[in-house]
């Protein structure tokens, strides 16, 4: 239906399904860059980051499940967008939200996985001094709440 109609109102003005082809990255970043350079950049960075994150996931102990869950979410989202980019030359976005005071850029499920993964990592880094993502120097520094 999205290909034919391009827009389906799911819940009034605030949530719609919209078919959108995004040749750029988040918020349309790099969509004005020449296609060959953009594709090489996205393919190269995705492959490098994918293997770097995979390396960290493999080396992270099971007890750090929040970090592993976050990184696997980021990997899954990156893989989903990568498949779209290889298959079509762009990422298909389809969730469009308008909250009255703010309209969020159209996104997809892979973007949700990446965003949730990044938020989980930030929370773990900020509030878990034992996190494998926290540097040794930060683990040894006193808490700002300490008197």
Phi and psi in radians as a Rosetta constraint file:
Dihedral C 1 N 2 CA 2 C 2 CIRCULARHARMONIC -1.110 0.35
Dihedral N 2 CA 2 C 2 N 3 CIRCULARHARMONIC -0.669 0.35
Dihedral C 2 N 3 CA 3 C 3 CIRCULARHARMONIC -1.141 0.35
Dihedral N 3 CA 3 C 3 N 4 CIRCULARHARMONIC -0.658 0.35
Dihedral C 3 N 4 CA 4 C 4 CIRCULARHARMONIC -1.377 0.35
Dihedral N 4 CA 4 C 4 N 5 CIRCULARHARMONIC -0.810 0.35
Dihedral C 4 N 5 CA 5 C 5 CIRCULARHARMONIC -1.678 0.35
Dihedral N 5 CA 5 C 5 N 6 CIRCULARHARMONIC -0.412 0.35
Dihedral C 5 N 6 CA 6 C 6 CIRCULARHARMONIC 1.193 0.35
Dihedral N 6 CA 6 C 6 N 7 CIRCULARHARMONIC -0.156 0.35
Dihedral C 6 N 7 CA 7 C 7 CIRCULARHARMONIC -2.804 0.35
Dihedral N 7 CA 7 C 7 N 8 CIRCULARHARMONIC 2.283 0.35
Dihedral C 7 N 8 CA 8 C 8 CIRCULARHARMONIC -2.307 0.35
Dihedral N 8 CA 8 C 8 N 9 CIRCULARHARMONIC 2.126 0.35
Dihedral C 8 N 9 CA 9 C 9 CIRCULARHARMONIC -1.350 0.35
Dihedral N 9 CA 9 C 9 N 10 CIRCULARHARMONIC 1.921 0.35
Dihedral C 9 N 10 CA 10 C 10 CIRCULARHARMONIC -1.482 0.35
Dihedral N 10 CA 10 C 10 N 11 CIRCULARHARMONIC -0.777 0.35
Dihedral C 10 N 11 CA 11 C 11 CIRCULARHARMONIC -2.492 0.35
Dihedral N 11 CA 11 C 11 N 12 CIRCULARHARMONIC 1.176 0.35
Dihedral C 11 N 12 CA 12 C 12 CIRCULARHARMONIC 1.153 0.35
Dihedral N 12 CA 12 C 12 N 13 CIRCULARHARMONIC -2.561 0.35
Dihedral C 12 N 13 CA 13 C 13 CIRCULARHARMONIC -1.301 0.35
Dihedral N 13 CA 13 C 13 N 14 CIRCULARHARMONIC -0.333 0.35
Dihedral C 13 N 14 CA 14 C 14 CIRCULARHARMONIC -1.598 0.35
Dihedral N 14 CA 14 C 14 N 15 CIRCULARHARMONIC -0.254 0.35
Dihedral C 14 N 15 CA 15 C 15 CIRCULARHARMONIC -2.536 0.35
Dihedral N 15 CA 15 C 15 N 16 CIRCULARHARMONIC 2.132 0.35
Dihedral C 15 N 16 CA 16 C 16 CIRCULARHARMONIC -2.335 0.35
Dihedral N 16 CA 16 C 16 N 17 CIRCULARHARMONIC 2.654 0.35
Dihedral C 16 N 17 CA 17 C 17 CIRCULARHARMONIC -1.681 0.35
Dihedral N 17 CA 17 C 17 N 18 CIRCULARHARMONIC 2.116 0.35
Dihedral C 17 N 18 CA 18 C 18 CIRCULARHARMONIC -2.291 0.35
Dihedral N 18 CA 18 C 18 N 19 CIRCULARHARMONIC 2.317 0.35
Dihedral C 18 N 19 CA 19 C 19 CIRCULARHARMONIC -1.444 0.35
Dihedral N 19 CA 19 C 19 N 20 CIRCULARHARMONIC 2.064 0.35
Dihedral C 19 N 20 CA 20 C 20 CIRCULARHARMONIC -2.381 0.35
Dihedral N 20 CA 20 C 20 N 21 CIRCULARHARMONIC 2.261 0.35
Dihedral C 20 N 21 CA 21 C 21 CIRCULARHARMONIC -1.660 0.35
Dihedral N 21 CA 21 C 21 N 22 CIRCULARHARMONIC 2.062 0.35
Dihedral C 21 N 22 CA 22 C 22 CIRCULARHARMONIC -1.943 0.35
Dihedral N 22 CA 22 C 22 N 23 CIRCULARHARMONIC 1.778 0.35
Dihedral C 22 N 23 CA 23 C 23 CIRCULARHARMONIC -1.347 0.35
Dihedral N 23 CA 23 C 23 N 24 CIRCULARHARMONIC -0.261 0.35
Dihedral C 23 N 24 CA 24 C 24 CIRCULARHARMONIC -1.671 0.35
Dihedral N 24 CA 24 C 24 N 25 CIRCULARHARMONIC -2.780 0.35
Dihedral C 24 N 25 CA 25 C 25 CIRCULARHARMONIC -1.830 0.35
Dihedral N 25 CA 25 C 25 N 26 CIRCULARHARMONIC -2.732 0.35
Dihedral C 25 N 26 CA 26 C 26 CIRCULARHARMONIC -0.952 0.35
Dihedral N 26 CA 26 C 26 N 27 CIRCULARHARMONIC 2.410 0.35
Dihedral C 26 N 27 CA 27 C 27 CIRCULARHARMONIC 1.039 0.35
Dihedral N 27 CA 27 C 27 N 28 CIRCULARHARMONIC 0.430 0.35
Dihedral C 27 N 28 CA 28 C 28 CIRCULARHARMONIC 1.328 0.35
Dihedral N 28 CA 28 C 28 N 29 CIRCULARHARMONIC 0.239 0.35
Dihedral C 28 N 29 CA 29 C 29 CIRCULARHARMONIC -0.980 0.35
Dihedral N 29 CA 29 C 29 N 30 CIRCULARHARMONIC 2.279 0.35
Dihedral C 29 N 30 CA 30 C 30 CIRCULARHARMONIC 1.250 0.35
Dihedral N 30 CA 30 C 30 N 31 CIRCULARHARMONIC 0.236 0.35
Dihedral C 30 N 31 CA 31 C 31 CIRCULARHARMONIC -1.255 0.35
Dihedral N 31 CA 31 C 31 N 32 CIRCULARHARMONIC -0.346 0.35
Dihedral C 31 N 32 CA 32 C 32 CIRCULARHARMONIC -1.567 0.35
Dihedral N 32 CA 32 C 32 N 33 CIRCULARHARMONIC -0.103 0.35
Dihedral C 32 N 33 CA 33 C 33 CIRCULARHARMONIC -1.293 0.35
Dihedral N 33 CA 33 C 33 N 34 CIRCULARHARMONIC 2.527 0.35
Dihedral C 33 N 34 CA 34 C 34 CIRCULARHARMONIC -0.900 0.35
Dihedral N 34 CA 34 C 34 N 35 CIRCULARHARMONIC 2.449 0.35
Dihedral C 34 N 35 CA 35 C 35 CIRCULARHARMONIC -0.953 0.35
Dihedral N 35 CA 35 C 35 N 36 CIRCULARHARMONIC -0.780 0.35
Dihedral C 35 N 36 CA 36 C 36 CIRCULARHARMONIC -1.105 0.35
Dihedral N 36 CA 36 C 36 N 37 CIRCULARHARMONIC -0.794 0.35
Dihedral C 36 N 37 CA 37 C 37 CIRCULARHARMONIC -1.136 0.35
Dihedral N 37 CA 37 C 37 N 38 CIRCULARHARMONIC -0.764 0.35
Dihedral C 37 N 38 CA 38 C 38 CIRCULARHARMONIC -1.058 0.35
Dihedral N 38 CA 38 C 38 N 39 CIRCULARHARMONIC -0.834 0.35
Dihedral C 38 N 39 CA 39 C 39 CIRCULARHARMONIC -1.099 0.35
Dihedral N 39 CA 39 C 39 N 40 CIRCULARHARMONIC -0.780 0.35
Dihedral C 39 N 40 CA 40 C 40 CIRCULARHARMONIC -1.071 0.35
Dihedral N 40 CA 40 C 40 N 41 CIRCULARHARMONIC -0.718 0.35
Dihedral C 40 N 41 CA 41 C 41 CIRCULARHARMONIC -1.117 0.35
Dihedral N 41 CA 41 C 41 N 42 CIRCULARHARMONIC -0.861 0.35
Dihedral C 41 N 42 CA 42 C 42 CIRCULARHARMONIC -1.120 0.35
Dihedral N 42 CA 42 C 42 N 43 CIRCULARHARMONIC -0.776 0.35
Dihedral C 42 N 43 CA 43 C 43 CIRCULARHARMONIC -1.102 0.35
Dihedral N 43 CA 43 C 43 N 44 CIRCULARHARMONIC -0.844 0.35
Dihedral C 43 N 44 CA 44 C 44 CIRCULARHARMONIC -1.080 0.35
Dihedral N 44 CA 44 C 44 N 45 CIRCULARHARMONIC -0.868 0.35
Dihedral C 44 N 45 CA 45 C 45 CIRCULARHARMONIC -1.125 0.35
Dihedral N 45 CA 45 C 45 N 46 CIRCULARHARMONIC -0.709 0.35
Dihedral C 45 N 46 CA 46 C 46 CIRCULARHARMONIC -1.077 0.35
Dihedral N 46 CA 46 C 46 N 47 CIRCULARHARMONIC -0.786 0.35
Dihedral C 46 N 47 CA 47 C 47 CIRCULARHARMONIC -1.143 0.35
Dihedral N 47 CA 47 C 47 N 48 CIRCULARHARMONIC -0.766 0.35
Dihedral C 47 N 48 CA 48 C 48 CIRCULARHARMONIC -1.097 0.35
Dihedral N 48 CA 48 C 48 N 49 CIRCULARHARMONIC -0.880 0.35
Dihedral C 48 N 49 CA 49 C 49 CIRCULARHARMONIC -1.147 0.35
Dihedral N 49 CA 49 C 49 N 50 CIRCULARHARMONIC -0.688 0.35
Dihedral C 49 N 50 CA 50 C 50 CIRCULARHARMONIC -1.009 0.35
Dihedral N 50 CA 50 C 50 N 51 CIRCULARHARMONIC -0.849 0.35
Dihedral C 50 N 51 CA 51 C 51 CIRCULARHARMONIC -1.253 0.35
Dihedral N 51 CA 51 C 51 N 52 CIRCULARHARMONIC -0.557 0.35
Dihedral C 51 N 52 CA 52 C 52 CIRCULARHARMONIC -1.132 0.35
Dihedral N 52 CA 52 C 52 N 53 CIRCULARHARMONIC -0.801 0.35
Dihedral C 52 N 53 CA 53 C 53 CIRCULARHARMONIC -1.175 0.35
Dihedral N 53 CA 53 C 53 N 54 CIRCULARHARMONIC -0.713 0.35
Dihedral C 53 N 54 CA 54 C 54 CIRCULARHARMONIC -1.034 0.35
Dihedral N 54 CA 54 C 54 N 55 CIRCULARHARMONIC -0.721 0.35
Dihedral C 54 N 55 CA 55 C 55 CIRCULARHARMONIC -1.052 0.35
Dihedral N 55 CA 55 C 55 N 56 CIRCULARHARMONIC -0.767 0.35
Dihedral C 55 N 56 CA 56 C 56 CIRCULARHARMONIC -1.156 0.35
Dihedral N 56 CA 56 C 56 N 57 CIRCULARHARMONIC -0.735 0.35
Dihedral C 56 N 57 CA 57 C 57 CIRCULARHARMONIC -1.063 0.35
Dihedral N 57 CA 57 C 57 N 58 CIRCULARHARMONIC -0.772 0.35
Dihedral C 57 N 58 CA 58 C 58 CIRCULARHARMONIC -1.096 0.35
Dihedral N 58 CA 58 C 58 N 59 CIRCULARHARMONIC -0.637 0.35
Dihedral C 58 N 59 CA 59 C 59 CIRCULARHARMONIC -1.522 0.35
Dihedral N 59 CA 59 C 59 N 60 CIRCULARHARMONIC -0.200 0.35
Dihedral C 59 N 60 CA 60 C 60 CIRCULARHARMONIC -1.462 0.35
Dihedral N 60 CA 60 C 60 N 61 CIRCULARHARMONIC 2.296 0.35
Dihedral C 60 N 61 CA 61 C 61 CIRCULARHARMONIC -1.113 0.35
Dihedral N 61 CA 61 C 61 N 62 CIRCULARHARMONIC 2.642 0.35
Dihedral C 61 N 62 CA 62 C 62 CIRCULARHARMONIC -1.056 0.35
Dihedral N 62 CA 62 C 62 N 63 CIRCULARHARMONIC -0.510 0.35
Dihedral C 62 N 63 CA 63 C 63 CIRCULARHARMONIC -1.144 0.35
Dihedral N 63 CA 63 C 63 N 64 CIRCULARHARMONIC -0.304 0.35
Dihedral C 63 N 64 CA 64 C 64 CIRCULARHARMONIC -1.651 0.35
Dihedral N 64 CA 64 C 64 N 65 CIRCULARHARMONIC 1.030 0.35
Dihedral C 64 N 65 CA 65 C 65 CIRCULARHARMONIC -1.138 0.35
Dihedral N 65 CA 65 C 65 N 66 CIRCULARHARMONIC -0.530 0.35
Dihedral C 65 N 66 CA 66 C 66 CIRCULARHARMONIC -1.145 0.35
Dihedral N 66 CA 66 C 66 N 67 CIRCULARHARMONIC -0.774 0.35
Dihedral C 66 N 67 CA 67 C 67 CIRCULARHARMONIC -1.118 0.35
Dihedral N 67 CA 67 C 67 N 68 CIRCULARHARMONIC -0.800 0.35
Dihedral C 67 N 68 CA 68 C 68 CIRCULARHARMONIC -1.075 0.35
Dihedral N 68 CA 68 C 68 N 69 CIRCULARHARMONIC -0.751 0.35
Dihedral C 68 N 69 CA 69 C 69 CIRCULARHARMONIC -1.095 0.35
Dihedral N 69 CA 69 C 69 N 70 CIRCULARHARMONIC -0.779 0.35
Dihedral C 69 N 70 CA 70 C 70 CIRCULARHARMONIC -1.077 0.35
Dihedral N 70 CA 70 C 70 N 71 CIRCULARHARMONIC -0.819 0.35
Dihedral C 70 N 71 CA 71 C 71 CIRCULARHARMONIC -1.168 0.35
Dihedral N 71 CA 71 C 71 N 72 CIRCULARHARMONIC -0.664 0.35
Dihedral C 71 N 72 CA 72 C 72 CIRCULARHARMONIC -1.172 0.35
Dihedral N 72 CA 72 C 72 N 73 CIRCULARHARMONIC -0.641 0.35
Dihedral C 72 N 73 CA 73 C 73 CIRCULARHARMONIC -1.076 0.35
Dihedral N 73 CA 73 C 73 N 74 CIRCULARHARMONIC -0.764 0.35
Dihedral C 73 N 74 CA 74 C 74 CIRCULARHARMONIC -1.112 0.35
Dihedral N 74 CA 74 C 74 N 75 CIRCULARHARMONIC -0.753 0.35
Dihedral C 74 N 75 CA 75 C 75 CIRCULARHARMONIC -1.070 0.35
Dihedral N 75 CA 75 C 75 N 76 CIRCULARHARMONIC -0.783 0.35
Dihedral C 75 N 76 CA 76 C 76 CIRCULARHARMONIC -1.111 0.35
Dihedral N 76 CA 76 C 76 N 77 CIRCULARHARMONIC -0.776 0.35
Dihedral C 76 N 77 CA 77 C 77 CIRCULARHARMONIC -1.115 0.35
Dihedral N 77 CA 77 C 77 N 78 CIRCULARHARMONIC -0.749 0.35
Dihedral C 77 N 78 CA 78 C 78 CIRCULARHARMONIC -1.106 0.35
Dihedral N 78 CA 78 C 78 N 79 CIRCULARHARMONIC -0.704 0.35
Dihedral C 78 N 79 CA 79 C 79 CIRCULARHARMONIC -1.135 0.35
Dihedral N 79 CA 79 C 79 N 80 CIRCULARHARMONIC -0.728 0.35
Dihedral C 79 N 80 CA 80 C 80 CIRCULARHARMONIC -1.071 0.35
Dihedral N 80 CA 80 C 80 N 81 CIRCULARHARMONIC -0.820 0.35
Dihedral C 80 N 81 CA 81 C 81 CIRCULARHARMONIC -1.168 0.35
Dihedral N 81 CA 81 C 81 N 82 CIRCULARHARMONIC -0.624 0.35
Dihedral C 81 N 82 CA 82 C 82 CIRCULARHARMONIC -1.113 0.35
Dihedral N 82 CA 82 C 82 N 83 CIRCULARHARMONIC -0.746 0.35
Dihedral C 82 N 83 CA 83 C 83 CIRCULARHARMONIC -1.064 0.35
Dihedral N 83 CA 83 C 83 N 84 CIRCULARHARMONIC -0.788 0.35
Dihedral C 83 N 84 CA 84 C 84 CIRCULARHARMONIC -1.014 0.35
Dihedral N 84 CA 84 C 84 N 85 CIRCULARHARMONIC -0.791 0.35
Dihedral C 84 N 85 CA 85 C 85 CIRCULARHARMONIC -1.128 0.35
Dihedral N 85 CA 85 C 85 N 86 CIRCULARHARMONIC -0.705 0.35
Dihedral C 85 N 86 CA 86 C 86 CIRCULARHARMONIC -1.214 0.35
Dihedral N 86 CA 86 C 86 N 87 CIRCULARHARMONIC -0.758 0.35
Dihedral C 86 N 87 CA 87 C 87 CIRCULARHARMONIC -1.268 0.35
Dihedral N 87 CA 87 C 87 N 88 CIRCULARHARMONIC -0.747 0.35
Dihedral C 87 N 88 CA 88 C 88 CIRCULARHARMONIC -1.979 0.35
Dihedral N 88 CA 88 C 88 N 89 CIRCULARHARMONIC -0.340 0.35
Dihedral C 88 N 89 CA 89 C 89 CIRCULARHARMONIC 1.570 0.35
Dihedral N 89 CA 89 C 89 N 90 CIRCULARHARMONIC 0.056 0.35
Dihedral C 89 N 90 CA 90 C 90 CIRCULARHARMONIC -2.757 0.35
Dihedral N 90 CA 90 C 90 N 91 CIRCULARHARMONIC 2.942 0.35
Dihedral C 90 N 91 CA 91 C 91 CIRCULARHARMONIC -1.759 0.35
Dihedral N 91 CA 91 C 91 N 92 CIRCULARHARMONIC 2.385 0.35
Dihedral C 91 N 92 CA 92 C 92 CIRCULARHARMONIC -1.578 0.35
Dihedral N 92 CA 92 C 92 N 93 CIRCULARHARMONIC 2.039 0.35
Dihedral C 92 N 93 CA 93 C 93 CIRCULARHARMONIC -1.831 0.35
Dihedral N 93 CA 93 C 93 N 94 CIRCULARHARMONIC 2.581 0.35
Dihedral C 93 N 94 CA 94 C 94 CIRCULARHARMONIC -2.604 0.35
Dihedral N 94 CA 94 C 94 N 95 CIRCULARHARMONIC -0.059 0.35
Dihedral C 94 N 95 CA 95 C 95 CIRCULARHARMONIC -1.821 0.35
Dihedral N 95 CA 95 C 95 N 96 CIRCULARHARMONIC 2.133 0.35
Dihedral C 95 N 96 CA 96 C 96 CIRCULARHARMONIC -2.194 0.35
Dihedral N 96 CA 96 C 96 N 97 CIRCULARHARMONIC 2.143 0.35
Dihedral C 96 N 97 CA 97 C 97 CIRCULARHARMONIC -2.165 0.35
Dihedral N 97 CA 97 C 97 N 98 CIRCULARHARMONIC 2.414 0.35
Dihedral C 97 N 98 CA 98 C 98 CIRCULARHARMONIC -2.330 0.35
Dihedral N 98 CA 98 C 98 N 99 CIRCULARHARMONIC 1.959 0.35
Dihedral C 98 N 99 CA 99 C 99 CIRCULARHARMONIC -1.659 0.35
Dihedral N 99 CA 99 C 99 N 100 CIRCULARHARMONIC 0.353 0.35
Dihedral C 99 N 100 CA 100 C 100 CIRCULARHARMONIC 1.526 0.35
Dihedral N 100 CA 100 C 100 N 101 CIRCULARHARMONIC -1.068 0.35
Dihedral C 100 N 101 CA 101 C 101 CIRCULARHARMONIC -1.572 0.35
Dihedral N 101 CA 101 C 101 N 102 CIRCULARHARMONIC -0.205 0.35
Dihedral C 101 N 102 CA 102 C 102 CIRCULARHARMONIC -2.657 0.35
Dihedral N 102 CA 102 C 102 N 103 CIRCULARHARMONIC 2.368 0.35
Dihedral C 102 N 103 CA 103 C 103 CIRCULARHARMONIC -1.943 0.35
Dihedral N 103 CA 103 C 103 N 104 CIRCULARHARMONIC 2.115 0.35
Dihedral C 103 N 104 CA 104 C 104 CIRCULARHARMONIC -1.507 0.35
Dihedral N 104 CA 104 C 104 N 105 CIRCULARHARMONIC 2.513 0.35
Dihedral C 104 N 105 CA 105 C 105 CIRCULARHARMONIC -1.047 0.35
Dihedral N 105 CA 105 C 105 N 106 CIRCULARHARMONIC 2.607 0.35
Dihedral C 105 N 106 CA 106 C 106 CIRCULARHARMONIC -1.078 0.35
Dihedral N 106 CA 106 C 106 N 107 CIRCULARHARMONIC 2.433 0.35
Dihedral C 106 N 107 CA 107 C 107 CIRCULARHARMONIC -2.484 0.35
Dihedral N 107 CA 107 C 107 N 108 CIRCULARHARMONIC -3.114 0.35
Dihedral C 107 N 108 CA 108 C 108 CIRCULARHARMONIC -2.364 0.35
Dihedral N 108 CA 108 C 108 N 109 CIRCULARHARMONIC -3.119 0.35
Dihedral C 108 N 109 CA 109 C 109 CIRCULARHARMONIC -1.140 0.35
Dihedral N 109 CA 109 C 109 N 110 CIRCULARHARMONIC -0.639 0.35
Dihedral C 109 N 110 CA 110 C 110 CIRCULARHARMONIC -1.072 0.35
Dihedral N 110 CA 110 C 110 N 111 CIRCULARHARMONIC -0.680 0.35
Dihedral C 110 N 111 CA 111 C 111 CIRCULARHARMONIC -1.120 0.35
Dihedral N 111 CA 111 C 111 N 112 CIRCULARHARMONIC -0.626 0.35
Dihedral C 111 N 112 CA 112 C 112 CIRCULARHARMONIC -1.117 0.35
Dihedral N 112 CA 112 C 112 N 113 CIRCULARHARMONIC -0.782 0.35
Dihedral C 112 N 113 CA 113 C 113 CIRCULARHARMONIC -1.068 0.35
Dihedral N 113 CA 113 C 113 N 114 CIRCULARHARMONIC -0.750 0.35
Dihedral C 113 N 114 CA 114 C 114 CIRCULARHARMONIC -1.127 0.35
Dihedral N 114 CA 114 C 114 N 115 CIRCULARHARMONIC -0.806 0.35
Dihedral C 114 N 115 CA 115 C 115 CIRCULARHARMONIC -1.113 0.35
Dihedral N 115 CA 115 C 115 N 116 CIRCULARHARMONIC -0.807 0.35
Dihedral C 115 N 116 CA 116 C 116 CIRCULARHARMONIC -1.103 0.35
Dihedral N 116 CA 116 C 116 N 117 CIRCULARHARMONIC -0.709 0.35
Dihedral C 116 N 117 CA 117 C 117 CIRCULARHARMONIC -1.063 0.35
Dihedral N 117 CA 117 C 117 N 118 CIRCULARHARMONIC -0.774 0.35
Dihedral C 117 N 118 CA 118 C 118 CIRCULARHARMONIC -1.146 0.35
Dihedral N 118 CA 118 C 118 N 119 CIRCULARHARMONIC -0.734 0.35
Dihedral C 118 N 119 CA 119 C 119 CIRCULARHARMONIC -1.087 0.35
Dihedral N 119 CA 119 C 119 N 120 CIRCULARHARMONIC -0.763 0.35
Dihedral C 119 N 120 CA 120 C 120 CIRCULARHARMONIC -1.049 0.35
Dihedral N 120 CA 120 C 120 N 121 CIRCULARHARMONIC -0.738 0.35
Dihedral C 120 N 121 CA 121 C 121 CIRCULARHARMONIC -1.091 0.35
Dihedral N 121 CA 121 C 121 N 122 CIRCULARHARMONIC -0.783 0.35
Dihedral C 121 N 122 CA 122 C 122 CIRCULARHARMONIC -1.082 0.35
Dihedral N 122 CA 122 C 122 N 123 CIRCULARHARMONIC -0.789 0.35
Dihedral C 122 N 123 CA 123 C 123 CIRCULARHARMONIC -1.065 0.35
Dihedral N 123 CA 123 C 123 N 124 CIRCULARHARMONIC -0.770 0.35
Dihedral C 123 N 124 CA 124 C 124 CIRCULARHARMONIC -1.109 0.35
Dihedral N 124 CA 124 C 124 N 125 CIRCULARHARMONIC -0.743 0.35
Dihedral C 124 N 125 CA 125 C 125 CIRCULARHARMONIC -1.146 0.35
Dihedral N 125 CA 125 C 125 N 126 CIRCULARHARMONIC -0.708 0.35
Dihedral C 125 N 126 CA 126 C 126 CIRCULARHARMONIC -1.278 0.35
Dihedral N 126 CA 126 C 126 N 127 CIRCULARHARMONIC -0.616 0.35
Dihedral C 126 N 127 CA 127 C 127 CIRCULARHARMONIC -2.009 0.35
Dihedral N 127 CA 127 C 127 N 128 CIRCULARHARMONIC -0.049 0.35
Dihedral C 127 N 128 CA 128 C 128 CIRCULARHARMONIC -2.146 0.35
Dihedral N 128 CA 128 C 128 N 129 CIRCULARHARMONIC 1.692 0.35
Dihedral C 128 N 129 CA 129 C 129 CIRCULARHARMONIC -1.127 0.35
Dihedral N 129 CA 129 C 129 N 130 CIRCULARHARMONIC -0.339 0.35
Dihedral C 129 N 130 CA 130 C 130 CIRCULARHARMONIC -1.505 0.35
Dihedral N 130 CA 130 C 130 N 131 CIRCULARHARMONIC -0.044 0.35
Dihedral C 130 N 131 CA 131 C 131 CIRCULARHARMONIC -1.029 0.35
Dihedral N 131 CA 131 C 131 N 132 CIRCULARHARMONIC 2.446 0.35
Dihedral C 131 N 132 CA 132 C 132 CIRCULARHARMONIC -1.205 0.35
Dihedral N 132 CA 132 C 132 N 133 CIRCULARHARMONIC -0.184 0.35
Dihedral C 132 N 133 CA 133 C 133 CIRCULARHARMONIC -1.504 0.35
Dihedral N 133 CA 133 C 133 N 134 CIRCULARHARMONIC -0.185 0.35
Dihedral C 133 N 134 CA 134 C 134 CIRCULARHARMONIC -1.547 0.35
Dihedral N 134 CA 134 C 134 N 135 CIRCULARHARMONIC 2.344 0.35
Dihedral C 134 N 135 CA 135 C 135 CIRCULARHARMONIC -1.225 0.35
Dihedral N 135 CA 135 C 135 N 136 CIRCULARHARMONIC 2.765 0.35
Dihedral C 135 N 136 CA 136 C 136 CIRCULARHARMONIC -1.056 0.35
Dihedral N 136 CA 136 C 136 N 137 CIRCULARHARMONIC -0.647 0.35
Dihedral C 136 N 137 CA 137 C 137 CIRCULARHARMONIC -1.101 0.35
Dihedral N 137 CA 137 C 137 N 138 CIRCULARHARMONIC -0.716 0.35
Dihedral C 137 N 138 CA 138 C 138 CIRCULARHARMONIC -1.218 0.35
Dihedral N 138 CA 138 C 138 N 139 CIRCULARHARMONIC -0.552 0.35
Dihedral C 138 N 139 CA 139 C 139 CIRCULARHARMONIC -1.172 0.35
Dihedral N 139 CA 139 C 139 N 140 CIRCULARHARMONIC -0.557 0.35
Dihedral C 139 N 140 CA 140 C 140 CIRCULARHARMONIC -1.535 0.35
Dihedral N 140 CA 140 C 140 N 141 CIRCULARHARMONIC -0.340 0.35
Dihedral C 140 N 141 CA 141 C 141 CIRCULARHARMONIC -1.286 0.35
Dihedral N 141 CA 141 C 141 N 142 CIRCULARHARMONIC 2.552 0.35
Dihedral C 141 N 142 CA 142 C 142 CIRCULARHARMONIC -1.208 0.35
Dihedral N 142 CA 142 C 142 N 143 CIRCULARHARMONIC 2.647 0.35
Dihedral C 142 N 143 CA 143 C 143 CIRCULARHARMONIC -1.156 0.35
Dihedral N 143 CA 143 C 143 N 144 CIRCULARHARMONIC 2.519 0.35
Dihedral C 143 N 144 CA 144 C 144 CIRCULARHARMONIC -1.102 0.35
Dihedral N 144 CA 144 C 144 N 145 CIRCULARHARMONIC -0.365 0.35
Dihedral C 144 N 145 CA 145 C 145 CIRCULARHARMONIC -1.420 0.35
Dihedral N 145 CA 145 C 145 N 146 CIRCULARHARMONIC -0.235 0.35
Dihedral C 145 N 146 CA 146 C 146 CIRCULARHARMONIC -1.196 0.35
Dihedral N 146 CA 146 C 146 N 147 CIRCULARHARMONIC 2.476 0.35
